Amino acid sequence: MASVAGGSDPFVAHLLHWFDGHGRHDLPWQHPRTPYRVWLSEIMLQQTQVATVIPYFLKFLHHFPTLPDLAAAENDAVMAQWAGLGYYARARNLHAAAKRCVADHGGELPRDLDALHALPGIGRSTAGAILSQAWKDPFAILDGNVKRVLTRYHGIEGFPGLPAVERPLWALADAHVAQVPVGRMADYTQAQMDLGATLCTRSRPSCVICPLQERCVARREGRTAELPTAKPSKVLPEREAVAVLLQDGQGRTLLQKRPETGIWASLWTLPQADTGLAMQDWFDAHVDGALEDAQALPVLQHTFSHYRLQLQVLRARVSGLKVDHPMLRWVAAGDMPALGLPAPIRKLLEAVL
């Protein structure tokens, strides 16, 4: 079994021993484990599973193999490679952080917790994950998997997203890190994430083969279904909107770039308005054509984190635009893969066009 400094922390010892035989050792960002690759994987893995991330990670690296390459890229190029992965603020922050690293840190990620934390999109846990995996520095992490493991192992009650619950969890995470053997920090960080993702899962955890079962409070007290305490549920509000799928005489589709903030920020999508009347006003001001005979496509339904959208799409053939606009662009079907489009809009266009 892996030894522990002072032999005082069974949590660390059992976890590392389990990782050596059952952990994930062949993830693409582990070979080579550079700061840039670790950082990219950590951002992509936020709210996204490993199996989903791997092909996006490899594709993204192919286009932007180094941090300076990412910093020098156009926004549309970055968003195009991220499109479909969701939570697009991650891509915008990643791009902004890369530019900051080039401007302030010589084109490299800084090996400092506060400096990393100050970069866009890097919170305390992500900064710790980068330092511990890229440089094997002793810093704790507290992502969703680790919160679940610690709340069950130590019997911590309360929704772990609350500061009053998160503070003691950070203290426990730091205490465990202090007992990690020299040279094993990258393995220990990965081990926590692997355990939460494969055994200590949200539902139906595999306690009978868990290396921590003997000292786990939730296991001992039969409370694995109760811990971690669930976030109070709320009903997602429904919103309706109208979008237009307009094509010109060349068969090109009109796309509109979204603002830099808000839903689908900086992505190219169909022109959209909150109501049919607002869409008619926008159409009359910008488009040479008529909307009265437009074909109503099936309502597109998409769930965001804060609401559920019912999007009515109207399809029409038009002559063109009345005036050029920097946020509007006619795009041929073959050119769409080079632009960042929201996944539901991309699927709609692929089906219709």
C-alpha positions in Angstrom: 0.0 0.0 0.0 1.2 3.5 -0.8 3.0 5.1 2.2 1.9 8.4 3.7 4.0 11.0 5.4 3.7 10.2 9.1 1.2 7.4 8.1 -1.6 9.5 9.6 -4.1 9.8 6.8 -5.8 6.6 5.6 -7.9 8.6 3.2 -4.8 9.5 1.2 -3.1 6.1 1.5 -6.1 4.1 0.4 -7.0 6.5 -2.4 -3.5 6.4 -3.9 -3.3 2.6 -3.6 -6.6 2.3 -5.4 -5.5 4.7 -8.1 -2.4 2.8 -8.8 -4.4 -0.2 -9.8 -7.8 1.2 -11.0 -7.3 4.9 -11.8 -7.3 6.5 -15.3 -3.7 6.7 -16.5 -4.1 7.1 -20.2 -6.1 10.3 -20.6 -4.7 12.5 -23.5 -3.9 15.4 -21.3 -1.7 13.2 -19.1 0.8 12.5 -22.0 2.5 14.9 -22.0 1.1 16.6 -18.9 2.0 20.2 -19.7 0.5 23.2 -18.0 -1.4 24.2 -21.2 -2.9 20.8 -21.7 -3.9 20.4 -18.1 -5.5 23.8 -18.1 -7.4 23.2 -21.3 -8.7 19.8 -20.0 -9.7 21.3 -16.6 -11.8 24.0 -18.4 -13.4 21.5 -20.7 -14.2 19.1 -17.9 -16.2 21.7 -16.0 -19.7 20.4 -16.0 -18.8 17.9 -18.8 -17.9 14.2 -18.7 -14.5 12.8 -19.7 -15.9 10.7 -22.6 -17.5 13.8 -24.1 -14.4 16.0 -23.6 -11.7 13.8 -25.1 -12.6 14.3 -28.9 -13.1 18.0 -28.3 -9.8 18.2 -26.5 -7.9 16.5 -29.3 -9.6 18.6 -32.0 -9.0 21.8 -30.1 -5.3 21.0 -29.6 -4.9 20.2 -33.3 -6.0 23.8 -34.1 -4.3 25.5 -31.2 -1.4 23.3 -30.1 0.2 26.0 -27.8 -1.1 28.8 -25.6 0.3 31.5 -27.9 -1.5 29.8 -30.8 -4.7 30.1 -28.9 -4.1 33.7 -27.9 -3.4 34.7 -31.5 -6.5 33.0 -32.9 -9.6 34.9 -34.0 -12.7 34.6 -31.7 -14.7 32.9 -34.4 -12.0 30.2 -34.9 -12.0 29.5 -31.2 -15.8 29.3 -30.9 -16.0 27.1 -33.9 -13.8 24.4 -32.3 -15.8 24.7 -29.0 -19.2 24.6 -30.6 -21.3 21.7 -29.3 -19.4 21.4 -26.0 -21.8 24.0 -24.3 -21.3 26.5 -21.5 -19.6 28.8 -24.0 -18.4 31.3 -21.4 -15.7 28.7 -20.8 -14.3 29.2 -24.3 -14.5 33.0 -24.1 -12.7 33.0 -20.7 -10.1 30.5 -22.0 -9.4 32.8 -25.0 -9.2 35.9 -22.8 -6.9 34.1 -20.3 -4.5 33.0 -23.1 -4.2 36.6 -24.3 -3.6 37.7 -20.7 -0.8 35.1 -20.3 0.9 36.3 -23.5 0.6 39.9 -22.3 1.6 39.4 -18.6 3.3 36.1 -18.2 5.5 35.6 -21.2 3.1 33.3 -23.0 3.0 30.7 -20.2 0.6 29.9 -17.4 1.9 31.3 -14.1 3.0 28.8 -11.4 1.2 30.8 -8.7 -2.2 30.2 -7.1 -3.2 33.9 -6.9 -1.9 34.7 -10.4 -3.8 31.7 -11.9 -6.9 32.6 -9.9 -6.8 36.1 -11.3 -7.1 34.8 -14.9 -10.6 34.7 -16.5 -12.4 31.4 -15.9 -10.0 30.0 -13.4 -11.4 29.5 -9.9 -9.7 28.3 -6.8 -10.3 24.6 -7.5 -9.2 24.9 -11.2 -6.0 26.8 -10.1 -5.3 24.0 -7.6 -5.9 21.3 -10.3 -3.4 23.0 -12.7 -0.7 23.4 -10.0 -1.1 19.9 -8.6 -1.2 18.2 -12.0 1.2 20.2 -14.1 3.8 20.9 -11.5 2.9 18.4 -8.7 2.6 21.3 -6.2 0.6 20.7 -3.0 -2.7 22.4 -3.7 -6.2 21.0 -3.0 -9.1 20.9 -5.4 -12.8 21.0 -4.7 -14.8 20.2 -7.8 -18.1 18.4 -7.8 -16.6 14.9 -7.6 -14.4 15.8 -4.7 -17.2 17.5 -2.8 -19.3 14.4 -3.1 -16.4 12.2 -1.9 -15.6 14.4 1.1 -19.2 15.0 2.2 -19.8 11.3 2.3 -16.5 10.3 3.8 -16.7 12.9 6.6 -20.5 13.0 6.9 -20.8 16.7 6.1 -24.4 17.9 5.8 -25.7 20.9 3.9 -25.7 21.8 0.2 -21.9 22.0 -0.7 -22.5 24.9 -3.0 -23.1 27.1 0.1 -20.1 29.0 1.5 -20.9 27.8 5.0 -20.5 24.2 3.8 -17.8 24.8 1.3 -15.4 26.4 3.9 -15.1 23.2 6.1 -14.8 21.1 2.9 -11.8 23.3 1.8 -10.2 22.8 5.2 -10.6 19.0 5.0 -9.2 19.0 1.4 -6.2 21.1 2.5 -5.6 18.8 5.5 -5.6 15.7 3.2 -3.2 17.4 0.7 -0.7 18.0 3.6 -0.3 14.2 3.9 0.2 13.4 0.2 3.7 11.9 -0.4 6.2 14.0 -2.3 5.9 13.4 -6.0 2.3 12.0 -5.9 0.2 15.2 -6.0 -0.8 14.7 -9.7 -1.8 11.1 -9.0 -3.7 12.2 -5.8 -5.6 14.9 -7.6 -6.6 12.6 -10.5 -7.5 9.8 -7.9 -10.1 12.0 -6.2 -11.7 12.9 -9.5 -11.6 9.3 -10.7 -13.1 7.9 -7.5 -16.0 10.4 -7.7 -16.6 9.7 -11.4 -16.4 5.9 -11.3 -17.3 4.6 -7.8 -18.6 7.4 -5.5 -21.2 8.4 -8.1 -24.2 10.7 -7.5 -26.6 7.8 -7.6 -26.1 4.1 -6.8 -22.4 4.5 -5.7 -20.3 1.3 -5.7 -19.6 1.3 -2.0 -18.7 -2.4 -1.8 -15.6 -1.9 -3.9 -14.7 1.6 -2.7 -11.2 1.8 -1.1 -12.6 4.3 1.5 -15.6 2.3 2.6 -14.3 1.3 6.1 -14.0 4.9 7.3 -16.8 6.5 5.3 -19.4 8.0 7.5 -22.2 7.9 4.8 -21.4 4.2 4.2 -21.4 3.3 7.9 -24.6 5.2 8.7 -26.5 4.2 5.5 -26.7 7.8 4.2 -25.1 7.7 0.8 -28.4 8.6 -0.8 -28.7 11.7 1.5 -25.1 13.0 1.1 -24.2 15.3 -0.4 -27.3 17.3 0.5 -29.2 18.2 -2.7 -29.6 21.7 -3.9 -33.2 22.9 -3.3 -35.1 22.2 -6.6 -36.8 24.9 -8.6 -39.1 24.7 -11.6 -37.4 26.1 -14.7 -39.4 29.0 -16.3 -40.5 28.7 -19.9 -39.6 31.4 -22.5 -40.8 31.8 -26.0 -38.9 33.4 -28.9 -39.0 33.7 -32.7 -36.1 33.2 -35.1 -35.9 33.4 -38.9 -34.1 31.1 -41.2 -33.6 33.3 -44.3 -31.9 32.3 -47.5 -31.0 34.4 -50.5 -31.0 33.6 -54.2 -27.6 31.8 -53.9 -28.9 29.5 -51.2 -26.9 31.2 -48.5 -28.3 31.5 -45.0 -28.3 34.7 -43.0 -26.6 34.4 -39.6 -26.3 36.9 -36.8 -23.5 37.2 -34.3 -24.7 37.3 -30.7 -23.5 39.9 -28.3 -20.4 39.2 -26.1 -22.5 38.6 -23.1 -25.7 36.6 -22.4 -27.0 33.3 -23.9 -24.8 31.9 -26.8 -22.5 34.9 -26.5 -20.2 35.6 -29.4 -21.7 32.7 -31.4 -23.3 32.9 -34.8 -27.0 31.9 -34.8 -30.3 32.7 -36.6 -31.7 36.2 -36.1 -33.9 36.1 -33.1 -36.5 38.2 -31.2 -38.6 37.8 -28.1 -41.9 38.2 -30.0 -43.4 37.9 -33.5 -44.0 41.6 -33.5 -40.4 42.4 -32.6 -39.2 40.0 -35.3 -41.4 41.7 -37.9 -40.0 45.1 -36.9 -36.4 43.7 -37.2 -37.1 42.1 -40.5 -38.7 45.2 -42.0 -35.6 47.3 -40.9 -33.0 44.9 -42.2 -34.3 42.5 -44.9 -35.4 43.0 -48.5 -38.3 40.6 -48.7 -41.6 39.5 -47.1 -42.2 37.5 -44.0 -45.9 36.9 -44.5 -45.5 33.7 -46.4 -42.7 32.2 -44.3 -42.8 28.5 -43.5 -43.2 27.7 -39.8 -40.7 24.9 -38.8 -41.3 22.6 -35.8 -40.7 24.4 -32.5 -37.1 24.0 -31.3 -36.9 23.3 -27.6 -33.7 23.8 -25.7 -33.0 23.9 -22.0 -30.5 26.3 -20.5 -29.4 26.3 -16.9 -31.9 29.0 -15.9 -34.8 28.5 -18.3 -36.3 26.4 -21.0 -36.6 28.0 -24.5 -39.4 27.3 -27.0 -38.0 28.7 -30.3 -40.4 29.1 -33.3 -38.3 29.2 -36.4 -39.8 30.8 -39.6 -38.1 30.0 -43.0 -38.3 32.3 -45.9 -36.5 33.1 -49.2 -35.5 36.8 -49.5 -33.7 39.0 -51.9 -31.0 40.2 -49.5 -30.3 42.8 -46.9 -31.3 46.4 -47.2 -28.0 47.6 -45.7 -24.8 45.8 -44.7 -24.4 45.1 -41.0 -21.2 43.9 -39.2 -23.2 41.4 -37.1 -25.0 39.9 -40.1 -23.5 37.5 -42.6 -24.7 35.4 -45.5 -23.1 32.0 -45.1 -22.9 29.1 -47.6 -23.6 25.7 -46.1 -20.0 24.6 -46.7 -18.6 27.5 -44.7 -20.7 27.0 -41.6 -18.3 24.5 -39.9 -15.7 27.3 -39.7 -18.1 29.4 -37.5 -19.1 28.8 -33.9 -22.8 27.9 -33.9 -24.8 26.7 -30.9 -25.4 22.9 -31.1 -29.2 23.1 -31.4 -29.0 25.7 -34.2 -26.3 23.7 -36.0 -28.5 20.5 -35.8 -31.5 22.5 -37.1 -29.5 23.8 -40.1 -28.0 20.4 -40.9 -31.5 18.9 -40.9 -33.2 21.7 -43.0 -30.4 22.5 -45.4 
